Amino acid sequence: MSIPQSKSANNPLSDTAALEAAADQAIAACGGDAREAVKALLIANEFLEREMEERVSRGYIRGVKHGRFNTYSG
């Protein structure tokens, strides 16, 4: 399941619409149960985090977890 691409990267309304469509799609995939959709998305996120940790070097991960890198926090 992926977020549909918006037609304009600078249009927050189309980004909002794409996010709403993705949320509706996730809920529909779980039989209309929003709680089940949240659980499914949490599991998917956990899977992606583990996959990322396997692909990134251990030293980099240690630095991130210990706050050694100054990251942009937006």
Predicted model as a PDB file, atoms N, CA, C, CB and O in Angstrom, pLDDT in the B-factor column:
MODEL        1                                                                  
ATOM      1  N   MET A   1       0.850  -1.160   0.000  1.00 53.00           N  
ATOM      2  CA  MET A   1       0.000   0.000   0.000  1.00 53.00           C  
ATOM      3  C   MET A   1       0.896   1.223   0.000  1.00 53.00           C  
ATOM      4  CB  MET A   1      -0.967  -0.002   1.211  1.00 53.00           C  
ATOM      5  O   MET A   1       1.811   1.317   0.818  1.00 53.00           O  
ATOM      6  N   SER A   2       0.653   2.145  -0.887  1.00 57.00           N  
ATOM      7  CA  SER A   2       1.465   3.346  -0.949  1.00 57.00           C  
ATOM      8  C   SER A   2       0.567   4.566  -1.057  1.00 57.00           C  
ATOM      9  CB  SER A   2       2.443   3.284  -2.132  1.00 57.00           C  
ATOM     10  O   SER A   2      -0.591   4.483  -1.464  1.00 57.00           O  
ATOM     11  N   ILE A   3       1.142   5.701  -0.679  1.00 55.00           N  
ATOM     12  CA  ILE A   3       0.407   6.955  -0.765  1.00 55.00           C  
ATOM     13  C   ILE A   3       0.377   7.379  -2.223  1.00 55.00           C  
ATOM     14  CB  ILE A   3       1.049   8.061   0.135  1.00 55.00           C  
ATOM     15  O   ILE A   3       1.426   7.480  -2.858  1.00 55.00           O  
ATOM     16  N   PRO A   4      -0.807   7.627  -2.762  1.00 52.00           N  
ATOM     17  CA  PRO A   4      -0.887   8.063  -4.151  1.00 52.00           C  
ATOM     18  C   PRO A   4      -0.121   9.362  -4.356  1.00 52.00           C  
ATOM     19  CB  PRO A   4      -2.347   8.238  -4.575  1.00 52.00           C  
ATOM     20  O   PRO A   4      -0.176  10.262  -3.518  1.00 52.00           O  
ATOM     21  N   GLN A   5       0.586   9.454  -5.461  1.00 52.00           N  
ATOM     22  CA  GLN A   5       1.374  10.642  -5.756  1.00 52.00           C  
ATOM     23  C   GLN A   5       0.463  11.817  -6.096  1.00 52.00           C  
ATOM     24  CB  GLN A   5       2.346  10.368  -6.911  1.00 52.00           C  
ATOM     25  O   GLN A   5      -0.490  11.681  -6.862  1.00 52.00           O  
ATOM     26  N   SER A   6       0.774  12.974  -5.512  1.00 46.00           N  
ATOM     27  CA  SER A   6      -0.011  14.160  -5.818  1.00 46.00           C  
ATOM     28  C   SER A   6       0.432  14.727  -7.160  1.00 46.00           C  
ATOM     29  CB  SER A   6       0.130  15.221  -4.701  1.00 46.00           C  
ATOM     30  O   SER A   6       1.563  14.505  -7.591  1.00 46.00           O  
ATOM     31  N   LYS A   7      -0.452  15.451  -7.810  1.00 52.00           N  
ATOM     32  CA  LYS A   7      -0.134  16.004  -9.121  1.00 52.00           C  
ATOM     33  C   LYS A   7       0.817  17.186  -9.013  1.00 52.00           C  
ATOM     34  CB  LYS A   7      -1.406  16.427  -9.835  1.00 52.00           C  
ATOM     35  O   LYS A   7       1.574  17.456  -9.945  1.00 52.00           O  
ATOM     36  N   SER A   8       0.790  17.885  -7.899  1.00 51.00           N  
ATOM     37  CA  SER A   8       1.667  19.027  -7.706  1.00 51.00           C  
ATOM     38  C   SER A   8       2.353  18.911  -6.363  1.00 51.00           C  
ATOM     39  CB  SER A   8       0.888  20.347  -7.808  1.00 51.00           C  
ATOM     40  O   SER A   8       1.700  18.819  -5.323  1.00 51.00           O  
ATOM     41  N   ALA A   9       3.682  18.917  -6.393  1.00 59.00           N  
ATOM     42  CA  ALA A   9       4.444  18.771  -5.149  1.00 59.00           C  
ATOM     43  C   ALA A   9       4.253  19.985  -4.239  1.00 59.00           C  
ATOM     44  CB  ALA A   9       5.937  18.574  -5.457  1.00 59.00           C  
ATOM     45  O   ALA A   9       4.464  19.884  -3.031  1.00 59.00           O  
ATOM     46  N   ASN A  10       3.860  21.119  -4.794  1.00 70.00           N  
ATOM     47  CA  ASN A  10       3.711  22.340  -4.003  1.00 70.00           C  
ATOM     48  C   ASN A  10       2.275  22.605  -3.584  1.00 70.00           C  
ATOM     49  CB  ASN A  10       4.226  23.515  -4.779  1.00 70.00           C  
ATOM     50  O   ASN A  10       1.983  23.675  -3.049  1.00 70.00           O  
ATOM     51  N   ASN A  11       1.379  21.667  -3.810  1.00 76.00           N  
ATOM     52  CA  ASN A  11      -0.020  21.881  -3.519  1.00 76.00           C  
ATOM     53  C   ASN A  11      -0.418  21.084  -2.281  1.00 76.00           C  
ATOM     54  CB  ASN A  11      -0.889  21.492  -4.722  1.00 76.00           C  
ATOM     55  O   ASN A  11      -0.657  19.880  -2.374  1.00 76.00           O  
ATOM     56  N   PRO A  12      -0.493  21.746  -1.112  1.00 74.00           N  
ATOM     57  CA  PRO A  12      -0.822  21.016   0.116  1.00 74.00           C  
ATOM     58  C   PRO A  12      -2.210  20.386   0.090  1.00 74.00           C  
ATOM     59  CB  PRO A  12      -0.721  21.940   1.296  1.00 74.00           C  
ATOM     60  O   PRO A  12      -2.435  19.382   0.766  1.00 74.00           O  
ATOM     61  N   LEU A  13      -3.146  20.948  -0.674  1.00 73.00           N  
ATOM     62  CA  LEU A  13      -4.477  20.358  -0.757  1.00 73.00           C  
ATOM     63  C   LEU A  13      -4.435  19.004  -1.443  1.00 73.00           C  
ATOM     64  CB  LEU A  13      -5.426  21.290  -1.500  1.00 73.00           C  
ATOM     65  O   LEU A  13      -5.115  18.071  -1.016  1.00 73.00           O  
ATOM     66  N   SER A  14      -3.644  18.886  -2.501  1.00 89.00           N  
ATOM     67  CA  SER A  14      -3.555  17.591  -3.178  1.00 89.00           C  
ATOM     68  C   SER A  14      -2.783  16.599  -2.315  1.00 89.00           C  
ATOM     69  CB  SER A  14      -2.879  17.741  -4.560  1.00 89.00           C  
ATOM     70  O   SER A  14      -3.070  15.402  -2.354  1.00 89.00           O  
ATOM     71  N   ASP A  15      -1.804  17.074  -1.533  1.00 90.00           N  
ATOM     72  CA  ASP A  15      -1.093  16.191  -0.601  1.00 90.00           C  
ATOM     73  C   ASP A  15      -2.052  15.678   0.469  1.00 90.00           C  
ATOM     74  CB  ASP A  15       0.100  16.931   0.056  1.00 90.00           C  
ATOM     75  O   ASP A  15      -2.011  14.503   0.836  1.00 90.00           O  
ATOM     76  N   THR A  16      -2.908  16.554   0.963  1.00 91.00           N  
ATOM     77  CA  THR A  16      -3.896  16.158   1.963  1.00 91.00           C  
ATOM     78  C   THR A  16      -4.868  15.145   1.370  1.00 91.00           C  
ATOM     79  CB  THR A  16      -4.658  17.389   2.491  1.00 91.00           C  
ATOM     80  O   THR A  16      -5.219  14.158   2.017  1.00 91.00           O  
ATOM     81  N   ALA A  17      -5.291  15.390   0.163  1.00 92.00           N  
ATOM     82  CA  ALA A  17      -6.208  14.462  -0.499  1.00 92.00           C  
ATOM     83  C   ALA A  17      -5.544  13.106  -0.708  1.00 92.00           C  
ATOM     84  CB  ALA A  17      -6.679  15.036  -1.845  1.00 92.00           C  
ATOM     85  O   ALA A  17      -6.188  12.071  -0.533  1.00 92.00           O  
ATOM     86  N   ALA A  18      -4.278  13.098  -1.076  1.00 93.00           N  
ATOM     87  CA  ALA A  18      -3.556  11.841  -1.269  1.00 93.00           C  
ATOM     88  C   ALA A  18      -3.431  11.084   0.050  1.00 93.00           C  
ATOM     89  CB  ALA A  18      -2.161  12.106  -1.865  1.00 93.00           C  
ATOM     90  O   ALA A  18      -3.573   9.861   0.082  1.00 93.00           O  
ATOM     91  N   LEU A  19      -3.168  11.800   1.126  1.00 93.00           N  
ATOM     92  CA  LEU A  19      -3.063  11.173   2.440  1.00 93.00           C  
ATOM     93  C   LEU A  19      -4.411  10.608   2.883  1.00 93.00           C  
ATOM     94  CB  LEU A  19      -2.545  12.182   3.472  1.00 93.00           C  
ATOM     95  O   LEU A  19      -4.475   9.507   3.430  1.00 93.00           O  
ATOM     96  N   GLU A  20      -5.470  11.348   2.653  1.00 94.00           N  
ATOM     97  CA  GLU A  20      -6.821  10.870   2.973  1.00 94.00           C  
ATOM     98  C   GLU A  20      -7.151   9.615   2.173  1.00 94.00           C  
ATOM     99  CB  GLU A  20      -7.866  11.968   2.690  1.00 94.00           C  
ATOM    100  O   GLU A  20      -7.727   8.669   2.709  1.00 94.00           O  
ATOM    101  N   ALA A  21      -6.786   9.607   0.891  1.00 95.00           N  
ATOM    102  CA  ALA A  21      -7.048   8.439   0.045  1.00 95.00           C  
ATOM    103  C   ALA A  21      -6.257   7.231   0.545  1.00 95.00           C  
ATOM    104  CB  ALA A  21      -6.689   8.743  -1.428  1.00 95.00           C  
ATOM    105  O   ALA A  21      -6.773   6.114   0.551  1.00 95.00           O  
ATOM    106  N   ALA A  22      -5.013   7.447   0.963  1.00 94.00           N  
ATOM    107  CA  ALA A  22      -4.198   6.342   1.491  1.00 94.00           C  
ATOM    108  C   ALA A  22      -4.786   5.814   2.791  1.00 94.00           C  
ATOM    109  CB  ALA A  22      -2.743   6.797   1.717  1.00 94.00           C  
ATOM    110  O   ALA A  22      -4.798   4.604   3.015  1.00 94.00           O  
ATOM    111  N   ALA A  23      -5.272   6.699   3.649  1.00 95.00           N  
ATOM    112  CA  ALA A  23      -5.901   6.276   4.905  1.00 95.00           C  
ATOM    113  C   ALA A  23      -7.164   5.474   4.615  1.00 95.00           C  
ATOM    114  CB  ALA A  23      -6.233   7.500   5.792  1.00 95.00           C  
ATOM    115  O   ALA A  23      -7.401   4.435   5.233  1.00 95.00           O  
ATOM    116  N   ASP A  24      -7.971   5.956   3.679  1.00 96.00           N  
ATOM    117  CA  ASP A  24      -9.188   5.220   3.296  1.00 96.00           C  
ATOM    118  C   ASP A  24      -8.844   3.845   2.734  1.00 96.00           C  
ATOM    119  CB  ASP A  24     -10.000   6.021   2.261  1.00 96.00           C  
ATOM    120  O   ASP A  24      -9.533   2.864   3.014  1.00 96.00           O  
ATOM    121  N   GLN A  25      -7.783   3.776   1.944  1.00 96.00           N  
ATOM    122  CA  GLN A  25      -7.353   2.511   1.355  1.00 96.00           C  
ATOM    123  C   GLN A  25      -6.889   1.541   2.450  1.00 96.00           C  
ATOM    124  CB  GLN A  25      -6.219   2.751   0.328  1.00 96.00           C  
ATOM    125  O   GLN A  25      -7.205   0.352   2.392  1.00 96.00           O  
ATOM    126  N   ALA A  26      -6.155   2.027   3.430  1.00 95.00           N  
ATOM    127  CA  ALA A  26      -5.688   1.169   4.528  1.00 95.00           C  
ATOM    128  C   ALA A  26      -6.861   0.633   5.337  1.00 95.00           C  
ATOM    129  CB  ALA A  26      -4.727   1.940   5.446  1.00 95.00           C  
ATOM    130  O   ALA A  26      -6.884  -0.543   5.699  1.00 95.00           O  
ATOM    131  N   ILE A  27      -7.828   1.487   5.619  1.00 96.00           N  
ATOM    132  CA  ILE A  27      -9.009   1.059   6.381  1.00 96.00           C  
ATOM    133  C   ILE A  27      -9.825   0.055   5.578  1.00 96.00           C  
ATOM    134  CB  ILE A  27      -9.885   2.274   6.760  1.00 96.00           C  
ATOM    135  O   ILE A  27     -10.301  -0.942   6.122  1.00 96.00           O  
ATOM    136  N   ALA A  28      -9.985   0.315   4.298  1.00 97.00           N  
ATOM    137  CA  ALA A  28     -10.741  -0.612   3.446  1.00 97.00           C  
ATOM    138  C   ALA A  28     -10.061  -1.973   3.369  1.00 97.00           C  
ATOM    139  CB  ALA A  28     -10.904  -0.030   2.036  1.00 97.00           C  
ATOM    140  O   ALA A  28     -10.730  -3.006   3.354  1.00 97.00           O  
ATOM    141  N   ALA A  29      -8.727  -1.972   3.321  1.00 96.00           N  
ATOM    142  CA  ALA A  29      -7.979  -3.233   3.252  1.00 96.00           C  
ATOM    143  C   ALA A  29      -8.156  -4.062   4.522  1.00 96.00           C  
ATOM    144  CB  ALA A  29      -6.493  -2.955   3.016  1.00 96.00           C  
ATOM    145  O   ALA A  29      -7.940  -5.274   4.516  1.00 96.00           O  
ATOM    146  N   CYS A  30      -8.546  -3.405   5.602  1.00 96.00           N  
ATOM    147  CA  CYS A  30      -8.759  -4.099   6.885  1.00 96.00           C  
ATOM    148  C   CYS A  30     -10.245  -4.265   7.182  1.00 96.00           C  
ATOM    149  CB  CYS A  30      -8.080  -3.330   8.033  1.00 96.00           C  
ATOM    150  O   CYS A  30     -10.641  -4.331   8.346  1.00 96.00           O  
ATOM    151  N   GLY A  31     -11.054  -4.333   6.160  1.00 96.00           N  
ATOM    152  CA  GLY A  31     -12.478  -4.584   6.314  1.00 96.00           C  
ATOM    153  C   GLY A  31     -13.243  -3.448   6.950  1.00 96.00           C  
ATOM    154  O   GLY A  31     -14.307  -3.667   7.530  1.00 96.00           O  
ATOM    155  N   GLY A  32     -12.719  -2.232   6.853  1.00 96.00           N  
ATOM    156  CA  GLY A  32     -13.408  -1.074   7.407  1.00 96.00           C  
ATOM    157  C   GLY A  32     -13.124  -0.826   8.876  1.00 96.00           C  
ATOM    158  O   GLY A  32     -13.706   0.082   9.469  1.00 96.00           O  
ATOM    159  N   ASP A  33     -12.244  -1.612   9.477  1.00 97.00           N  
ATOM    160  CA  ASP A  33     -11.921  -1.477  10.898  1.00 97.00           C  
ATOM    161  C   ASP A  33     -10.672  -0.609  11.060  1.00 97.00           C  
ATOM    162  CB  ASP A  33     -11.706  -2.875  11.552  1.00 97.00           C  
ATOM    163  O   ASP A  33      -9.561  -1.051  10.767  1.00 97.00           O  
ATOM    164  N   ALA A  34     -10.857   0.619  11.525  1.00 96.00           N  
ATOM    165  CA  ALA A  34      -9.749   1.559  11.661  1.00 96.00           C  
ATOM    166  C   ALA A  34      -8.697   1.068  12.659  1.00 96.00           C  
ATOM    167  CB  ALA A  34     -10.274   2.919  12.093  1.00 96.00           C  
ATOM    168  O   ALA A  34      -7.502   1.275  12.451  1.00 96.00           O  
ATOM    169  N   ARG A  35      -9.132   0.424  13.732  1.00 97.00           N  
ATOM    170  CA  ARG A  35      -8.183  -0.094  14.733  1.00 97.00           C  
ATOM    171  C   ARG A  35      -7.281  -1.163  14.114  1.00 97.00           C  
ATOM    172  CB  ARG A  35      -8.941  -0.679  15.956  1.00 97.00           C  
ATOM    173  O   ARG A  35      -6.077  -1.184  14.369  1.00 97.00           O  
ATOM    174  N   GLU A  36      -7.859  -2.045  13.304  1.00 97.00           N  
ATOM    175  CA  GLU A  36      -7.069  -3.073  12.626  1.00 97.00           C  
ATOM    176  C   GLU A  36      -6.116  -2.442  11.615  1.00 97.00           C  
ATOM    177  CB  GLU A  36      -7.990  -4.086  11.927  1.00 97.00           C  
ATOM    178  O   GLU A  36      -5.001  -2.929  11.426  1.00 97.00           O  
ATOM    179  N   ALA A  37      -6.547  -1.367  10.968  1.00 97.00           N  
ATOM    180  CA  ALA A  37      -5.680  -0.669  10.018  1.00 97.00           C  
ATOM    181  C   ALA A  37      -4.474  -0.070  10.737  1.00 97.00           C  
ATOM    182  CB  ALA A  37      -6.464   0.434   9.278  1.00 97.00           C  
ATOM    183  O   ALA A  37      -3.352  -0.142  10.235  1.00 97.00           O  
ATOM    184  N   VAL A  38      -4.702   0.519  11.908  1.00 96.00           N  
ATOM    185  CA  VAL A  38      -3.594   1.092  12.679  1.00 96.00           C  
ATOM    186  C   VAL A  38      -2.622  -0.010  13.079  1.00 96.00           C  
ATOM    187  CB  VAL A  38      -4.119   1.835  13.937  1.00 96.00           C  
ATOM    188  O   VAL A  38      -1.409   0.165  12.963  1.00 96.00           O  
ATOM    189  N   LYS A  39      -3.137  -1.136  13.544  1.00 97.00           N  
ATOM    190  CA  LYS A  39      -2.268  -2.247  13.933  1.00 97.00           C  
ATOM    191  C   LYS A  39      -1.454  -2.740  12.731  1.00 97.00           C  
ATOM    192  CB  LYS A  39      -3.104  -3.405  14.525  1.00 97.00           C  
ATOM    193  O   LYS A  39      -0.258  -3.004  12.859  1.00 97.00           O  
ATOM    194  N   ALA A  40      -2.092  -2.861  11.579  1.00 96.00           N  
ATOM    195  CA  ALA A  40      -1.386  -3.317  10.387  1.00 96.00           C  
ATOM    196  C   ALA A  40      -0.286  -2.339   9.988  1.00 96.00           C  
ATOM    197  CB  ALA A  40      -2.365  -3.505   9.230  1.00 96.00           C  
ATOM    198  O   ALA A  40       0.805  -2.751   9.593  1.00 96.00           O  
ATOM    199  N   LEU A  41      -0.573  -1.054  10.090  1.00 95.00           N  
ATOM    200  CA  LEU A  41       0.433  -0.046   9.739  1.00 95.00           C  
ATOM    201  C   LEU A  41       1.582  -0.032  10.737  1.00 95.00           C  
ATOM    202  CB  LEU A  41      -0.206   1.339   9.667  1.00 95.00           C  
ATOM    203  O   LEU A  41       2.728   0.196  10.350  1.00 95.00           O  
ATOM    204  N   LEU A  42       1.299  -0.270  12.010  1.00 96.00           N  
ATOM    205  CA  LEU A  42       2.367  -0.360  13.011  1.00 96.00           C  
ATOM    206  C   LEU A  42       3.277  -1.553  12.727  1.00 96.00           C  
ATOM    207  CB  LEU A  42       1.770  -0.473  14.428  1.00 96.00           C  
ATOM    208  O   LEU A  42       4.498  -1.451  12.850  1.00 96.00           O  
ATOM    209  N   ILE A  43       2.690  -2.668  12.353  1.00 96.00           N  
ATOM    210  CA  ILE A  43       3.482  -3.855  12.014  1.00 96.00           C  
ATOM    211  C   ILE A  43       4.332  -3.584  10.781  1.00 96.00           C  
ATOM    212  CB  ILE A  43       2.566  -5.076  11.776  1.00 96.00           C  
ATOM    213  O   ILE A  43       5.505  -3.955  10.742  1.00 96.00           O  
ATOM    214  N   ALA A  44       3.753  -2.944   9.778  1.00 95.00           N  
ATOM    215  CA  ALA A  44       4.503  -2.617   8.564  1.00 95.00           C  
ATOM    216  C   ALA A  44       5.652  -1.667   8.875  1.00 95.00           C  
ATOM    217  CB  ALA A  44       3.578  -1.996   7.509  1.00 95.00           C  
ATOM    218  O   ALA A  44       6.744  -1.812   8.326  1.00 95.00           O  
ATOM    219  N   ASN A  45       5.414  -0.705   9.745  1.00 94.00           N  
ATOM    220  CA  ASN A  45       6.459   0.238  10.125  1.00 94.00           C  
ATOM    221  C   ASN A  45       7.598  -0.475  10.852  1.00 94.00           C  
ATOM    222  CB  ASN A  45       5.879   1.349  11.007  1.00 94.00           C  
ATOM    223  O   ASN A  45       8.769  -0.198  10.592  1.00 94.00           O  
ATOM    224  N   GLU A  46       7.262  -1.382  11.753  1.00 94.00           N  
ATOM    225  CA  GLU A  46       8.265  -2.167  12.477  1.00 94.00           C  
ATOM    226  C   GLU A  46       9.116  -2.971  11.494  1.00 94.00           C  
ATOM    227  CB  GLU A  46       7.586  -3.112  13.500  1.00 94.00           C  
ATOM    228  O   GLU A  46      10.339  -3.025  11.625  1.00 94.00           O  
ATOM    229  N   PHE A  47       8.468  -3.592  10.515  1.00 94.00           N  
ATOM    230  CA  PHE A  47       9.182  -4.353   9.498  1.00 94.00           C  
ATOM    231  C   PHE A  47      10.164  -3.457   8.744  1.00 94.00           C  
ATOM    232  CB  PHE A  47       8.191  -5.001   8.519  1.00 94.00           C  
ATOM    233  O   PHE A  47      11.315  -3.839   8.537  1.00 94.00           O  
ATOM    234  N   LEU A  48       9.720  -2.276   8.336  1.00 91.00           N  
ATOM    235  CA  LEU A  48      10.583  -1.365   7.589  1.00 91.00           C  
ATOM    236  C   LEU A  48      11.735  -0.854   8.442  1.00 91.00           C  
ATOM    237  CB  LEU A  48       9.775  -0.192   7.059  1.00 91.00           C  
ATOM    238  O   LEU A  48      12.845  -0.687   7.936  1.00 91.00           O  
ATOM    239  N   GLU A  49      11.493  -0.602   9.736  1.00 88.00           N  
ATOM    240  CA  GLU A  49      12.573  -0.175  10.625  1.00 88.00           C  
ATOM    241  C   GLU A  49      13.637  -1.258  10.744  1.00 88.00           C  
ATOM    242  CB  GLU A  49      12.021   0.178  12.012  1.00 88.00           C  
ATOM    243  O   GLU A  49      14.832  -0.967  10.702  1.00 88.00           O  
ATOM    244  N   ARG A  50      13.202  -2.506  10.893  1.00 88.00           N  
ATOM    245  CA  ARG A  50      14.162  -3.614  10.990  1.00 88.00           C  
ATOM    246  C   ARG A  50      14.933  -3.786   9.697  1.00 88.00           C  
ATOM    247  CB  ARG A  50      13.445  -4.918  11.343  1.00 88.00           C  
ATOM    248  O   ARG A  50      16.138  -4.038   9.716  1.00 88.00           O  
ATOM    249  N   GLU A  51      14.250  -3.653   8.582  1.00 87.00           N  
ATOM    250  CA  GLU A  51      14.922  -3.762   7.287  1.00 87.00           C  
ATOM    251  C   GLU A  51      15.958  -2.660   7.125  1.00 87.00           C  
ATOM    252  CB  GLU A  51      13.902  -3.701   6.143  1.00 87.00           C  
ATOM    253  O   GLU A  51      17.055  -2.911   6.625  1.00 87.00           O  
ATOM    254  N   MET A  52      15.625  -1.447   7.539  1.00 83.00           N  
ATOM    255  CA  MET A  52      16.563  -0.335   7.450  1.00 83.00           C  
ATOM    256  C   MET A  52      17.795  -0.594   8.321  1.00 83.00           C  
ATOM    257  CB  MET A  52      15.880   0.977   7.868  1.00 83.00           C  
ATOM    258  O   MET A  52      18.924  -0.347   7.896  1.00 83.00           O  
ATOM    259  N   GLU A  53      17.575  -1.088   9.531  1.00 79.00           N  
ATOM    260  CA  GLU A  53      18.690  -1.362  10.429  1.00 79.00           C  
ATOM    261  C   GLU A  53      19.623  -2.419   9.852  1.00 79.00           C  
ATOM    262  CB  GLU A  53      18.174  -1.809  11.791  1.00 79.00           C  
ATOM    263  O   GLU A  53      20.830  -2.366  10.083  1.00 79.00           O  
ATOM    264  N   GLU A  54      19.092  -3.364   9.116  1.00 80.00           N  
ATOM    265  CA  GLU A  54      19.928  -4.388   8.496  1.00 80.00           C  
ATOM    266  C   GLU A  54      20.766  -3.817   7.364  1.00 80.00           C  
ATOM    267  CB  GLU A  54      19.067  -5.528   7.977  1.00 80.00           C  
ATOM    268  O   GLU A  54      21.857  -4.317   7.089  1.00 80.00           O  
ATOM    269  N   ARG A  55      20.278  -2.791   6.714  1.00 79.00           N  
ATOM    270  CA  ARG A  55      20.974  -2.230   5.551  1.00 79.00           C  
ATOM    271  C   ARG A  55      21.940  -1.108   5.896  1.00 79.00           C  
ATOM    272  CB  ARG A  55      19.973  -1.724   4.563  1.00 79.00           C  
ATOM    273  O   ARG A  55      22.821  -0.784   5.099  1.00 79.00           O  
ATOM    274  N   VAL A  56      21.788  -0.515   7.063  1.00 76.00           N  
ATOM    275  CA  VAL A  56      22.642   0.597   7.472  1.00 76.00           C  
ATOM    276  C   VAL A  56      23.720   0.054   8.402  1.00 76.00           C  
ATOM    277  CB  VAL A  56      21.812   1.728   8.169  1.00 76.00           C  
ATOM    278  O   VAL A  56      23.474  -0.867   9.181  1.00 76.00           O  
ATOM    279  N   SER A  57      24.911   0.630   8.315  1.00 72.00           N  
ATOM    280  CA  SER A  57      26.019   0.127   9.124  1.00 72.00           C  
ATOM    281  C   SER A  57      25.727   0.256  10.613  1.00 72.00           C  
ATOM    282  CB  SER A  57      27.303   0.870   8.781  1.00 72.00           C  
ATOM    283  O   SER A  57      25.027   1.174  11.041  1.00 72.00           O  
ATOM    284  N   ARG A  58      26.261  -0.658  11.387  1.00 69.00           N  
ATOM    285  CA  ARG A  58      26.068  -0.659  12.840  1.00 69.00           C  
ATOM    286  C   ARG A  58      26.618   0.614  13.475  1.00 69.00           C  
ATOM    287  CB  ARG A  58      26.739  -1.885  13.465  1.00 69.00           C  
ATOM    288  O   ARG A  58      25.999   1.159  14.389  1.00 69.00           O  
ATOM    289  N   GLY A  59      27.766   1.095  13.010  1.00 70.00           N  
ATOM    290  CA  GLY A  59      28.355   2.318  13.561  1.00 70.00           C  
ATOM    291  C   GLY A  59      27.457   3.524  13.364  1.00 70.00           C  
ATOM    292  O   GLY A  59      27.324   4.354  14.263  1.00 70.00           O  
ATOM    293  N   TYR A  60      26.848   3.626  12.210  1.00 71.00           N  
ATOM    294  CA  TYR A  60      25.941   4.740  11.945  1.00 71.00           C  
ATOM    295  C   TYR A  60      24.739   4.667  12.865  1.00 71.00           C  
ATOM    296  CB  TYR A  60      25.491   4.740  10.478  1.00 71.00           C  
ATOM    297  O   TYR A  60      24.326   5.675  13.438  1.00 71.00           O  
ATOM    298  N   ILE A  61      24.175   3.472  13.008  1.00 66.00           N  
ATOM    299  CA  ILE A  61      23.012   3.299  13.884  1.00 66.00           C  
ATOM    300  C   ILE A  61      23.376   3.683  15.315  1.00 66.00           C  
ATOM    301  CB  ILE A  61      22.494   1.836  13.831  1.00 66.00           C  
ATOM    302  O   ILE A  61      22.606   4.371  15.985  1.00 66.00           O  
ATOM    303  N   ARG A  62      24.547   3.243  15.790  1.00 69.00           N  
ATOM    304  CA  ARG A  62      24.969   3.592  17.154  1.00 69.00           C  
ATOM    305  C   ARG A  62      25.057   5.103  17.310  1.00 69.00           C  
ATOM    306  CB  ARG A  62      26.331   2.942  17.490  1.00 69.00           C  
ATOM    307  O   ARG A  62      24.624   5.647  18.325  1.00 69.00           O  
ATOM    308  N   GLY A  63      25.609   5.780  16.320  1.00 68.00           N  
ATOM    309  CA  GLY A  63      25.736   7.237  16.391  1.00 68.00           C  
ATOM    310  C   GLY A  63      24.392   7.930  16.443  1.00 68.00           C  
ATOM    311  O   GLY A  63      24.215   8.902  17.178  1.00 68.00           O  
ATOM    312  N   VAL A  64      23.452   7.438  15.672  1.00 65.00           N  
ATOM    313  CA  VAL A  64      22.115   8.030  15.661  1.00 65.00           C  
ATOM    314  C   VAL A  64      21.430   7.811  17.003  1.00 65.00           C  
ATOM    315  CB  VAL A  64      21.265   7.435  14.522  1.00 65.00           C  
ATOM    316  O   VAL A  64      20.825   8.734  17.548  1.00 65.00           O  
ATOM    317  N   LYS A  65      21.519   6.602  17.537  1.00 62.00           N  
ATOM    318  CA  LYS A  65      20.831   6.289  18.786  1.00 62.00           C  
ATOM    319  C   LYS A  65      21.436   7.014  19.981  1.00 62.00           C  
ATOM    320  CB  LYS A  65      20.858   4.799  19.031  1.00 62.00           C  
ATOM    321  O   LYS A  65      20.741   7.263  20.966  1.00 62.00           O  
ATOM    322  N   HIS A  66      22.715   7.356  19.910  1.00 63.00           N  
ATOM    323  CA  HIS A  66      23.368   8.030  21.027  1.00 63.00           C  
ATOM    324  C   HIS A  66      23.418   9.539  20.855  1.00 63.00           C  
ATOM    325  CB  HIS A  66      24.760   7.498  21.200  1.00 63.00           C  
ATOM    326  O   HIS A  66      24.017  10.232  21.677  1.00 63.00           O  
ATOM    327  N   GLY A  67      22.812  10.048  19.824  1.00 61.00           N  
ATOM    328  CA  GLY A  67      22.742  11.490  19.621  1.00 61.00           C  
ATOM    329  C   GLY A  67      24.056  12.123  19.205  1.00 61.00           C  
ATOM    330  O   GLY A  67      24.281  13.308  19.455  1.00 61.00           O  
ATOM    331  N   ARG A  68      24.917  11.358  18.579  1.00 62.00           N  
ATOM    332  CA  ARG A  68      26.212  11.896  18.166  1.00 62.00           C  
ATOM    333  C   ARG A  68      26.122  12.762  16.923  1.00 62.00           C  
ATOM    334  CB  ARG A  68      27.178  10.775  17.921  1.00 62.00           C  
ATOM    335  O   ARG A  68      27.000  13.586  16.667  1.00 62.00           O  
ATOM    336  N   PHE A  69      25.067  12.576  16.158  1.00 59.00           N  
ATOM    337  CA  PHE A  69      24.931  13.347  14.933  1.00 59.00           C  
ATOM    338  C   PHE A  69      23.939  14.468  15.143  1.00 59.00           C  
ATOM    339  CB  PHE A  69      24.495  12.455  13.769  1.00 59.00           C  
ATOM    340  O   PHE A  69      22.894  14.283  15.766  1.00 59.00           O  
ATOM    341  N   ASN A  70      24.273  15.630  14.620  1.00 64.00           N  
ATOM    342  CA  ASN A  70      23.335  16.754  14.663  1.00 64.00           C  
ATOM    343  C   ASN A  70      22.422  16.622  13.442  1.00 64.00           C  
ATOM    344  CB  ASN A  70      24.093  18.154  14.678  1.00 64.00           C  
ATOM    345  O   ASN A  70      22.827  16.898  12.313  1.00 64.00           O  
ATOM    346  N   THR A  71      21.208  16.204  13.690  1.00 62.00           N  
ATOM    347  CA  THR A  71      20.267  16.011  12.602  1.00 62.00           C  
ATOM    348  C   THR A  71      19.283  17.166  12.546  1.00 62.00           C  
ATOM    349  CB  THR A  71      19.525  14.684  12.757  1.00 62.00           C  
ATOM    350  O   THR A  71      18.982  17.796  13.560  1.00 62.00           O  
ATOM    351  N   TYR A  72      18.798  17.429  11.371  1.00 60.00           N  
ATOM    352  CA  TYR A  72      17.802  18.474  11.181  1.00 60.00           C  
ATOM    353  C   TYR A  72      16.467  17.993  11.733  1.00 60.00           C  
ATOM    354  CB  TYR A  72      17.675  18.860   9.683  1.00 60.00           C  
ATOM    355  O   TYR A  72      15.994  16.912  11.382  1.00 60.00           O  
ATOM    356  N   SER A  73      15.875  18.791  12.585  1.00 62.00           N  
ATOM    357  CA  SER A  73      14.610  18.370  13.203  1.00 62.00           C  
ATOM    358  C   SER A  73      13.432  19.217  12.747  1.00 62.00           C  
ATOM    359  CB  SER A  73      14.722  18.432  14.713  1.00 62.00           C  
ATOM    360  O   SER A  73      12.382  19.227  13.390  1.00 62.00           O  
ATOM    361  N   GLY A  74      13.604  19.913  11.660  1.00 56.00           N  
ATOM    362  CA  GLY A  74      12.551  20.577  10.968  1.00 56.00           C  
ATOM    363  C   GLY A  74      11.850  21.678  11.593  1.00 56.00           C  
ATOM    364  O   GLY A  74      10.940  22.250  10.993  1.00 56.00           O  
TER     365      GLY A  74                                                      
ENDMDL                                                                          
END                                                                             
